[in-house]
């Protein structure tokens, strides 16, 4: 099968690369520690493998994004490319000079000033001091840290670290630029200047590799993206397609967590009630809600939906006595507390609860008309109407359940209202 990269020169090639780190490295700070090791039970080492037999190619003159959850191996890839670490297995082949912006302060000596660290970084990249002297003005102009250039970098803020590191990286004329979340610490003006600098490097055919949790940034800058998951390459290719696959996986994981979390919400609430600032369940009966669940279009219990997907909410209850006019309600809030929607059986009356015992009420929603995001679901029962403030519930589950709405396309606002556009013009007629 022919890859889209087969005809493109390769800047970086990983061939069956694995990397491991010890989880419990042996440290003997005293003779007593050494003695304990000699006479005690042997402790077998444990290892974490952020990468296992990974083979990837990063094409020359392309901007490549690397995405994935924390611990997926993204930063490990950059450190292997920059030779900060070496692979445990396999080979990494890099063509050209590499400038790396890894974690803040990487490559800086804390006791040296910014000026001295500029020359130190140049020497680490194999650049002569005379050549760095010619670049010095451009570096300090971009860093724009004023008199702090002669202050030891141990006294720098995170933003100043980022300014100086980025200024050095883009001015040493790298063939490959590695960026690991460095834009996240800068102010708005600095971020814009960094983006302009990156686009200038793109125009000059430089290879750029960006690790970021900002998918919007990856989609804006990268034309090729690699998704790492579980120590492997899960997907690689067109950025929009790869990000879409990643977001679908994230949504699936979120749906599983919601399914598990909401299933034992009542049990968890009993344990958390003492430390929660917001009472999550209150009321003294005679109606007790025993289970609340949301059902998707196929009538399966689910807490993840697509916009406009039909949804049903079912509430199981146990009544200790007959109730002539039971009121059940459901409410939806955004995570920031904004009240979005509610429905109740005072507006949509149901028959009375004639005898004590168990029952179920259901409310049907023709469509989940909410945009993508996470939401709180509340459910309540009242033994009698209690307007307008409804302060005496029989059982109130306040923000006790969470659900999500997932969409591949961006929808603005909070609600989805189906609409159709038409155009009439002299040309059309």
C-alpha positions, 0 to 999 in steps of 0.5 A: 500500500502506498503512503501519502508520505512515500514521495516526501523526503523524511526528516525524522524516522522512528524504526520500532522504537521503544522507551522504558523508564523505571518506576521504582529506581533503587536509591541508596542514600545511606549504608543502612539502605544498602544493608537492607537491600543486601539482607532484605527480600529482593525487589524486582524492578518495574517499568513504564513504557511510554512507547512500544515498537513505534514506527513513524515518519515525519516528512521534511518541510511539514508541520506535524502535530502529536496529540494524545492523553497525558502519559501517551508518550508525546513528550518522549517522542520529542526528547528522542528526536532532540537526543535528550534521551536515547531509545531502549529499543529501535532506532531514531534517525534525524536529518538536520539541526534540531532546536527544541522547546521542551519543558520550561527551562530545559537547556538553561543553567539556572545560575547563568544569566539570560545572556550567558544561556544564549551562548550556552544553548548555541554551543549545545547546538554546535554553533560557534560563539562568533555566529551566536554573537551575530544572532544575539540582537535578533534573540534579545529583540524577540525575547523582549525581556529588557534588563532581565537578560543579565539576571540569572534565569533562576529568577525568571517567570515561566513567561520569561523562560518561554520568551527566551527559549522560543527566541533562541530556538527560532533564530538558530536557523533550525532544520527541525523545530520541536515545540512542547506546550510552550505557547500555553505559558505566554501572554496573548501578545507573545503567543501571537508573535510566536504564531507569526514566527512559526508561520514564517518558518513554515514559509521557509520550508522548516520541519516543525513538530508540535505537541499540544493539548490545544486541538484548535492550535494543532488544526490551525498549524498542522497539516499532518497529525499523529495520535499516540495512545497506549504506547502505540500510534493509534492514527496518523494522517490528515489533521482534521481526520486524526483529530476527529478520530481522537475526539470520538475516542475521548467522547467514548471514554467520557461516555463510559465514565458517565455510565459508571459514575451515574450508576452509583451516584446515590451511593457516592452521594451518601459518602460525599454529603458531609464534605460537599458544599452543595447538598446533592440529595435532600427531602423527607418523603413519602416519595423516594427516587430509587433510580434515574436514567437517560435512554438513547434513541435505541432505548439503551441506558446512556449518558452521551448523545448527539445533538437532536437525538431522541432521549427519554428520562426514566425515574423509578420511585418508591412511595410509602403512602398514596399521593393524590397529586405527585409532581415529578420534575427534571432539570438541566444545567450547564456545569457553570450553573446556568439553568437551561431547561426543565419539565414537570408533571404539574405542567404535564399531569399524570395519574395519582399514586393510588397505593404505596409501592414502586413505580416509574415515570418517563419523560420523552424528549423529541430531540436533545437540542443542546450543543456539544458539552457536559451538563448536570441533570437533576430530578425531583419528586414532590408530594404536593404542588409547592409553587413558586419556590418549590422548597419542600421536595419529597426527594431532590437529586440536585445535579446528581447526574451528568451527561454529555452531548457530542458533535463532530461539527461545531455548533455555536450557542447553547441550543440547537434549533433546526433551521433551513436557509433559502436564497432568492435572487434575480440570477436564481430566478 
